[in-house]
């Protein structure tokens, strides 16, 4: 567990009344330091030894590791809890697609294209896989390097370079070092030879052990060499071992504060299960059980989409409802005679309404009122979707400048706010009560639009 303010204050010099850190007392400084609100260098009297010790103690129990660069970079680790309900999981696992250098050019091109194009719009988000894992399987170094160059040219996705041969692995790294690839695997057999090469052009490294216990001396050795962008593979051979190993690593890092295992993990269902369905099932387990990267041999839309939705569900903060931004949205390029609807900002509500509007093929403005992520009826009951608040929103959102009419459609479930809303809008808008359910928009909206334009 992170160090507390009361523990930190015991390590401070305790000069009084100094206040040079900007706080009235050392205890106030210590409490702020424990919460991450200030850095250790604010105290001018800390020795270098104490600073280093405090920095280490204040570091998150699990290291944050970045793979890739730019907009497509993937961040994993930095988790603080074992169970999602304790707080939230922060960084979703990266889903990687394996490409072997033994595969045909057509298959390689297909997989590169698949990673680019298999993207799914989902409640205001775009769900997609994240990485390409390039596998040196042929034994032909030149062939593997050609694959790395091809992927480097044709894709901006983060890369994992997989090679048991160190010379090939680091030659491949040199091709794409600016993309910050993950090098895998570093093992007890090659770590001594690998450390100097890793330090030449630092990128993240994946270490593989025959067990969880075997990882400890490897991470310790890398840390002593100043290498801390590390991803762990305990060498699990099947799903049961993976659950055991991933759980052990997570608990040791988070609950016990055991630094040698305080790193994100990588799991390779592509090597655990050859059957496609079993591989996806293993990936599903590993999403729940803490893997930071999951490598699949292949996927298609029917297996990838449910995997990505599961990942979204597990890594969505359970403390906050999904919500969209408060503003008016244009659906199907509306004009000055298009209808105007208002709804709450619960993401599901908005997308049900916008999808129903699209299905009618009637362009419209959908005004989304901030209701703190609550549905319309719940928001009304909580006082967050009243006539007064909706009226104030309509006045400020700017939709009045986009239409020549002054007719507003409200959800049927809150018909009772009609009079209050008309008063809030100074009787300048005519309020129409719409259907109670979005399914009713199919008949309602075309008929309403005909009257509006007539």
Secondary structure, DSSP 4 states (H G I P E B T S, - for coil): -PPPHHHHHTTS---TT--TTSSSSHHHHHHHHHTTSS-GGG-TT--HHHHHHHHHHHS-SS-EEEES-GGG-EEEE----SSGGGS---SPPEEEEEEETTS-HHHHHHHHHHHHH-EEEETTEEEE--EEEEE--SS-HHHHHHHHHHHHHH--SEEEEE-S-HHHHHHHHHHHGGG-PEEEEE-TTTHHHHHHHHHHT---EEEE-SSHHHHHHHHHHHHHTT---EEEE----SHHHHHHHHHHHHHHHHTS--GGG-S-BEE-HHHH--SHHHHHHHHHHHHHTT-SEEEES---HHHHHHHHHHHHHHTS-TTS--B--SEEEEES---TTSEEEEEE-BHHHHHHHHHHHHHHT--EEEEEE--TT--HHHHHHTTSS-HHHHHHHHHHHSGGGT-SS-EEEE-GGGGGGHHHHHHHTTT-SEEEE--SSGGGHHHHHHHHHHHHH-
